[in-house]
Amino acid sequence: MMKEIGNKSREFYEFVLPPVDMHLDENKLTLLIDIPGFEKKNIKLSLDGNILSIQACKETSDKEEENMICNQRPNIIDKKIRIPVDVKDEENAVSSAKYSQGVLTITIPVQKHGKDIKIE
């Protein structure tokens, strides 16, 4: 039987993990999300307004669980991330999502508000 991490640690994982880096340039927001150990087919993304939902489930075999002494990595991720900028209101708001070497890279076009004012 697999041993679980304590409640305090579980709360930490649910609140903090996975780590997310966000980079904003003029017309897009790029998110880098560390979720190592998952397979691309087991990761589901959705965007509702400015809330990005990430759900991932790691498949483990009975043999892996039988030999597990301690498990400090989550087997399930269910994370909602508030996007801090206005997302373009389109059907295909996410322009790309790639998963490579444990890092999920998501590119989202953003709306530019206002206009530059020329000073004379």
Backbone as a chain_set.jsonl record, in Angstrom:
{"seq": "MMKEIGNKSREFYEFVLPPVDMHLDENKLTLLIDIPGFEKKNIKLSLDGNILSIQACKETSDKEEENMICNQRPNIIDKKIRIPVDVKDEENAVSSAKYSQGVLTITIPVQKHGKDIKIE", "coords": {"N": [[0.837, -1.178, 0.0], [0.503, 2.217, -0.827], [2.153, 4.898, 0.751], [0.963, 7.979, 1.948], [1.675, 11.491, 1.794], [1.714, 13.818, 4.562], [-1.14, 15.778, 5.8], [-0.596, 18.566, 5.936], [1.511, 18.866, 4.088], [0.185, 17.972, 1.789], [-1.736, 19.992, 1.491], [0.008, 22.065, 0.881], [1.025, 21.21, -1.626], [-1.355, 21.298, -3.143], [-1.961, 24.012, -3.042], [0.358, 25.48, -3.836], [1.772, 24.046, -5.849], [1.307, 23.118, -9.274], [4.501, 24.715, -9.97], [4.437, 27.915, -11.518], [5.476, 30.014, -14.098], [5.136, 33.211, -15.537], [5.272, 35.109, -18.469], [5.056, 38.194, -20.009], [4.607, 39.799, -23.064], [4.216, 42.252, -25.681], [1.898, 41.286, -27.102], [1.215, 38.76, -26.183], [0.854, 36.266, -23.614], [2.943, 34.103, -21.951], [2.967, 31.04, -20.375], [4.788, 28.973, -18.231], [4.724, 25.861, -16.943], [5.571, 23.609, -14.503], [5.197, 20.256, -14.588], [6.293, 17.526, -14.099], [6.604, 14.027, -14.948], [4.11, 13.349, -15.862], [2.016, 12.234, -18.575], [1.464, 13.51, -21.838], [-1.053, 12.891, -22.922], [-2.625, 12.636, -20.677], [-3.153, 15.117, -19.667], [-5.285, 17.809, -19.253], [-6.561, 20.849, -20.432], [-8.325, 23.913, -19.915], [-9.874, 27.027, -20.689], [-11.611, 29.57, -19.268], [-12.891, 32.52, -19.608], [-10.744, 34.475, -17.836], [-9.63, 32.425, -16.397], [-7.555, 29.753, -16.137], [-7.679, 26.309, -16.294], [-6.078, 23.444, -15.144], [-5.802, 20.049, -15.402], [-4.521, 16.989, -14.473], [-3.588, 13.59, -14.481], [-1.741, 11.018, -13.165], [-0.874, 7.888, -14.296], [-0.365, 4.952, -12.517], [1.17, 1.824, -11.904], [0.167, -1.231, -10.229], [2.404, -2.559, -9.283], [4.313, -0.509, -9.059], [3.128, 1.015, -7.025], [3.14, -0.84, -4.977], [5.828, -1.103, -4.313], [6.433, 1.431, -3.444], [7.797, 3.584, -1.101], [7.665, 6.162, -0.082], [5.705, 8.851, -1.17], [6.031, 11.858, -2.525], [5.363, 13.387, -4.63], [2.705, 14.753, -6.48], [0.048, 12.735, -7.75], [-2.142, 13.546, -8.975], [-3.237, 16.507, -10.461], [-5.098, 19.348, -10.047], [-5.657, 22.284, -10.861], [-6.367, 25.743, -10.761], [-5.71, 28.706, -12.4], [-5.509, 32.125, -12.206], [-5.483, 34.297, -14.851], [-3.582, 37.154, -15.18], [-4.08, 39.237, -16.965], [-6.128, 40.723, -19.581], [-7.637, 38.387, -21.635], [-7.764, 37.638, -25.1], [-10.955, 37.637, -26.429], [-11.939, 35.087, -27.837], [-12.894, 32.142, -29.688], [-10.83, 30.298, -29.906], [-8.846, 30.935, -27.773], [-6.36, 30.23, -26.67], [-3.269, 30.156, -28.148], [-1.232, 28.288, -28.421], [-0.2, 25.168, -26.973], [2.176, 23.263, -25.46], [3.868, 20.309, -24.423], [6.759, 19.285, -23.024], [9.479, 17.474, -21.825], [8.545, 17.527, -19.162], [7.639, 20.106, -18.82], [5.016, 22.296, -19.293], [4.084, 24.467, -21.773], [2.285, 27.269, -22.42], [0.751, 29.479, -24.632], [-0.918, 32.491, -24.777], [-2.857, 34.768, -26.513], [-3.16, 38.246, -25.794], [-5.257, 41.061, -24.965], [-4.726, 44.363, -25.952], [-5.047, 47.254, -24.198], [-6.206, 50.585, -24.388], [-4.358, 53.351, -25.839], [-1.272, 54.551, -27.164], [-0.099, 57.772, -26.285], [0.943, 60.533, -27.948], [3.36, 62.887, -27.126], [3.755, 66.246, -27.632]], "CA": [[0.0, 0.0, 0.0], [1.296, 3.427, -0.96], [2.05, 5.824, 1.873], [0.664, 9.334, 1.531], [2.299, 12.555, 2.572], [0.805, 14.364, 5.566], [-2.133, 16.759, 5.375], [0.035, 19.873, 5.733], [2.229, 18.796, 2.823], [-0.822, 17.846, 0.731], [-2.276, 21.333, 1.299], [1.047, 22.829, 0.196], [1.021, 20.802, -3.025], [-2.565, 21.763, -3.805], [-1.965, 25.466, -3.118], [1.542, 26.029, -4.487], [2.194, 23.333, -7.048], [2.633, 23.147, -9.878], [5.068, 26.054, -10.111], [4.046, 28.586, -12.762], [6.144, 31.263, -14.479], [4.392, 33.931, -16.572], [6.047, 36.133, -19.176], [4.163, 39.007, -20.83], [5.175, 40.754, -24.007], [3.184, 43.155, -26.201], [0.653, 40.692, -27.579], [0.962, 37.398, -25.705], [1.281, 35.835, -22.29], [3.47, 32.739, -22.003], [3.009, 30.378, -19.076], [5.625, 27.78, -18.117], [4.189, 25.144, -15.797], [6.328, 22.376, -14.258], [4.419, 19.089, -14.167], [7.045, 16.353, -14.541], [6.102, 12.694, -14.635], [2.81, 13.126, -16.481], [2.022, 12.04, -20.015], [0.693, 14.541, -22.529], [-2.435, 12.431, -23.121], [-3.33, 12.702, -19.398], [-3.246, 16.513, -19.246], [-6.416, 18.507, -19.861], [-6.55, 22.286, -20.201], [-9.481, 24.68, -20.37], [-9.786, 28.447, -20.391], [-12.93, 30.159, -19.133], [-12.587, 33.923, -19.301], [-9.314, 34.587, -17.505], [-9.278, 31.325, -15.492], [-6.993, 28.584, -16.799], [-7.779, 25.092, -15.484], [-5.158, 22.361, -15.512], [-6.094, 18.781, -14.749], [-3.614, 15.941, -14.924], [-3.645, 12.39, -13.655], [-0.624, 10.125, -13.465], [-1.209, 6.47, -14.206], [0.662, 4.151, -11.853], [0.85, 0.404, -11.874], [0.107, -1.821, -8.895], [3.763, -2.888, -8.862], [4.942, 0.734, -8.613], [2.536, 1.373, -5.742], [3.542, -1.848, -3.986], [7.212, -0.853, -3.925], [6.576, 2.826, -3.044], [8.043, 3.808, 0.318], [7.166, 7.495, 0.211], [5.31, 9.543, -2.383], [5.903, 13.289, -2.272], [4.944, 14.049, -5.856], [1.279, 14.514, -6.672], [-0.382, 11.907, -8.872], [-3.262, 14.272, -9.574], [-3.168, 17.962, -10.396], [-6.345, 20.025, -10.39], [-5.23, 23.645, -10.511], [-6.958, 26.865, -11.48], [-4.789, 29.831, -12.381], [-6.097, 33.363, -12.715], [-4.62, 34.996, -15.795], [-3.61, 38.528, -14.667], [-4.325, 40.213, -18.03], [-7.312, 40.393, -20.368], [-7.403, 37.42, -22.703], [-8.579, 37.916, -26.278], [-12.229, 36.935, -26.337], [-12.102, 34.31, -29.06], [-13.171, 30.728, -29.448], [-9.526, 29.649, -29.714], [-8.065, 31.944, -27.057], [-4.99, 29.749, -26.48], [-2.682, 29.979, -29.475], [-0.478, 27.037, -28.449], [0.097, 24.466, -25.716], [3.153, 22.203, -25.735], [4.385, 19.629, -23.237], [8.042, 18.675, -23.358], [10.409, 17.264, -20.714], [7.93, 17.88, -17.887], [7.238, 21.509, -18.777], [3.882, 22.66, -20.136], [4.228, 25.847, -22.23], [1.015, 27.727, -22.969], [0.813, 30.835, -25.154], [-2.262, 33.054, -24.84], [-2.892, 36.15, -26.998], [-3.792, 39.157, -24.842], [-5.785, 42.299, -25.525], [-4.005, 45.583, -25.592], [-6.009, 48.305, -23.894], [-5.734, 51.955, -24.49], [-3.47, 53.653, -26.943], [-0.163, 55.414, -26.8], [-0.373, 59.188, -26.486], [2.147, 61.231, -28.377], [3.587, 64.158, -26.457], [4.375, 67.187, -28.577]], "C": [[0.886, 1.247, 0.0], [1.068, 4.358, 0.229], [1.858, 7.239, 1.341], [1.433, 10.335, 2.363], [1.263, 13.136, 3.519], [-0.112, 15.445, 5.025], [-1.519, 18.131, 5.106], [0.772, 19.905, 4.398], [1.258, 18.716, 1.656], [-1.43, 19.217, 0.437], [-1.274, 22.216, 0.555], [1.045, 22.511, -1.291], [-0.184, 21.367, -3.754], [-2.557, 23.275, -3.992], [-0.831, 25.997, -3.997], [1.871, 25.348, -5.809], [1.061, 23.221, -8.039], [3.16, 24.577, -9.988], [4.747, 26.633, -11.493], [4.873, 29.855, -12.93], [5.318, 31.888, -15.589], [5.273, 35.024, -17.147], [5.099, 36.872, -20.119], [4.971, 39.856, -21.782], [4.007, 41.535, -24.599], [1.859, 42.478, -26.528], [0.38, 39.277, -27.09], [1.499, 37.197, -24.289], [1.744, 34.395, -22.432], [3.564, 32.207, -20.588], [3.894, 29.148, -19.184], [5.222, 27.089, -16.824], [4.933, 23.823, -15.655], [5.386, 21.287, -13.772], [5.119, 17.82, -14.657], [6.354, 15.051, -14.146], [4.741, 12.383, -15.22], [2.99, 12.875, -17.969], [1.095, 13.063, -20.643], [-0.782, 14.152, -22.659], [-3.272, 12.529, -21.838], [-3.457, 14.117, -18.839], [-4.397, 17.167, -20.005], [-6.383, 19.969, -19.439], [-7.88, 22.887, -20.638], [-9.307, 26.124, -19.92], [-11.195, 29.011, -20.399], [-12.738, 31.601, -18.68], [-11.104, 34.061, -19.046], [-8.893, 33.534, -16.462], [-8.816, 30.125, -16.32], [-7.075, 27.399, -15.847], [-6.842, 24.039, -16.05], [-5.548, 21.136, -14.715], [-5.169, 17.741, -15.343], [-3.707, 14.78, -13.945], [-2.534, 11.449, -14.113], [-1.076, 8.681, -13.28], [-0.049, 5.73, -13.545], [0.214, 2.699, -11.844], [0.806, -0.091, -10.428], [1.5, -2.136, -8.37], [4.5, -1.646, -8.36], [4.431, 1.128, -7.235], [2.979, 0.427, -4.633], [4.94, -1.558, -3.452], [7.459, 0.574, -3.437], [6.748, 2.93, -1.528], [7.443, 5.15, 0.734], [6.828, 8.183, -1.107], [5.106, 11.015, -2.059], [5.555, 14.068, -3.524], [3.466, 13.75, -6.068], [1.016, 13.622, -7.883], [-1.534, 12.562, -9.616], [-3.018, 15.757, -9.39], [-4.516, 18.49, -10.851], [-6.163, 21.469, -9.951], [-5.945, 24.662, -11.384], [-6.032, 28.061, -11.29], [-5.506, 31.044, -12.962], [-5.078, 34.053, -13.611], [-4.709, 36.491, -15.464], [-3.821, 39.621, -15.721], [-5.584, 39.799, -18.785], [-6.932, 39.5, -21.535], [-8.281, 37.801, -23.882], [-9.814, 37.039, -26.225], [-12.528, 36.246, -27.664], [-12.392, 32.879, -28.695], [-11.869, 29.972, -29.175], [-8.574, 30.624, -29.036], [-6.619, 31.524, -26.828], [-4.387, 29.499, -27.851], [-1.811, 28.731, -29.557], [-0.29, 26.485, -27.042], [1.004, 23.298, -26.069], [3.645, 21.62, -24.418], [5.654, 18.891, -23.637], [8.913, 18.627, -22.111], [9.846, 17.786, -19.391], [7.479, 19.314, -17.755], [6.121, 21.752, -19.793], [4.031, 24.14, -20.467], [2.943, 26.245, -22.94], [1.181, 29.173, -23.409], [-0.614, 31.33, -25.367], [-2.166, 34.483, -25.388], [-3.633, 37.037, -25.999], [-4.263, 40.412, -25.567], [-4.936, 43.462, -25.057], [-5.048, 46.658, -25.383], [-5.374, 49.666, -24.053], [-4.888, 52.17, -25.721], [-2.368, 54.571, -26.441], [-0.527, 56.868, -27.125], [0.956, 59.883, -26.814], [2.225, 62.582, -27.681], [4.322, 65.091, -27.435], [5.143, 68.254, -27.864]], "O": [[1.879, 1.323, 0.723], [-0.066, 4.575, 0.655], [2.522, 7.644, 0.387], [1.799, 10.057, 3.505], [0.063, 12.966, 3.305], [0.105, 15.967, 3.931], [-1.893, 18.79, 4.136], [0.661, 20.881, 3.656], [1.496, 19.342, 0.623], [-1.621, 19.573, -0.726], [-1.657, 23.018, -0.297], [1.062, 23.417, -2.125], [-0.05, 21.866, -4.872], [-3.084, 23.776, -4.985], [-1.058, 26.882, -4.821], [2.214, 26.018, -6.783], [-0.096, 23.234, -7.617], [2.386, 25.529, -10.086], [4.783, 25.926, -12.5], [4.96, 30.673, -12.014], [4.848, 31.187, -16.485], [5.932, 35.765, -16.418], [4.418, 36.249, -20.933], [5.903, 40.55, -21.377], [2.903, 41.479, -24.057], [0.8, 43.043, -26.257], [-0.584, 38.65, -27.53], [2.442, 37.851, -23.844], [1.021, 33.558, -22.972], [4.159, 32.834, -19.711], [3.764, 28.367, -20.127], [5.36, 27.655, -15.739], [4.932, 23.007, -16.577], [4.837, 21.378, -12.674], [4.602, 17.119, -15.526], [5.626, 14.984, -13.156], [4.261, 11.257, -15.089], [4.003, 13.262, -18.552], [0.076, 13.438, -20.064], [-1.661, 15.002, -22.517], [-4.501, 12.506, -21.906], [-3.824, 14.3, -17.679], [-4.476, 17.09, -21.231], [-6.204, 20.293, -18.265], [-8.489, 22.432, -21.607], [-8.674, 26.401, -18.902], [-11.894, 28.943, -21.411], [-12.456, 31.864, -17.511], [-10.29, 33.796, -19.932], [-7.919, 33.732, -15.735], [-9.583, 29.557, -17.097], [-6.593, 27.475, -14.716], [-6.814, 23.778, -17.252], [-5.616, 21.183, -13.486], [-5.047, 17.624, -16.562], [-3.881, 14.97, -12.741], [-2.413, 11.132, -15.297], [-1.596, 8.31, -12.227], [1.102, 5.863, -13.959], [-0.979, 2.399, -11.782], [1.34, 0.55, -9.523], [1.765, -2.004, -7.176], [5.223, -1.708, -7.365], [5.212, 1.531, -6.373], [3.171, 0.843, -3.49], [5.202, -1.748, -2.264], [8.582, 0.9, -3.052], [5.927, 2.414, -0.769], [6.794, 5.255, 1.775], [7.601, 8.098, -2.061], [4.133, 11.384, -1.4], [5.462, 15.295, -3.481], [3.024, 12.621, -5.86], [1.682, 13.743, -8.912], [-1.861, 12.184, -10.741], [-2.641, 16.211, -8.31], [-5.012, 18.121, -11.915], [-6.475, 21.831, -8.816], [-6.108, 24.465, -12.588], [-5.626, 28.384, -10.174], [-6.04, 30.992, -14.07], [-3.961, 34.355, -13.19], [-5.808, 37.046, -15.467], [-3.746, 40.807, -15.4], [-6.054, 38.669, -18.651], [-6.032, 39.81, -22.315], [-9.416, 38.238, -23.695], [-9.719, 35.833, -26.0], [-13.272, 36.761, -28.498], [-12.174, 32.446, -27.564], [-11.825, 29.103, -28.304], [-7.611, 31.086, -29.647], [-5.733, 32.378, -26.793], [-4.928, 28.719, -28.634], [-1.656, 28.163, -30.637], [-0.23, 27.228, -26.062], [0.644, 22.445, -26.881], [3.816, 22.335, -23.43], [5.629, 17.991, -24.477], [9.065, 19.633, -21.418], [10.56, 18.403, -18.6], [6.986, 19.713, -16.7], [6.26, 21.457, -20.98], [4.097, 24.977, -19.566], [2.558, 25.635, -23.938], [1.69, 30.001, -22.654], [-1.415, 30.684, -26.042], [-1.477, 35.32, -24.806], [-4.634, 36.612, -25.422], [-3.75, 40.775, -26.625], [-4.495, 43.519, -23.909], [-5.842, 46.947, -26.278], [-4.171, 49.852, -23.874], [-4.725, 51.27, -26.545], [-2.516, 55.267, -25.437], [-1.186, 57.142, -28.127], [1.929, 59.819, -26.063], [1.248, 63.331, -27.66], [5.37, 64.746, -27.981], [5.727, 69.127, -28.505]]}, "num_chains": 1, "name": "protein.A"}
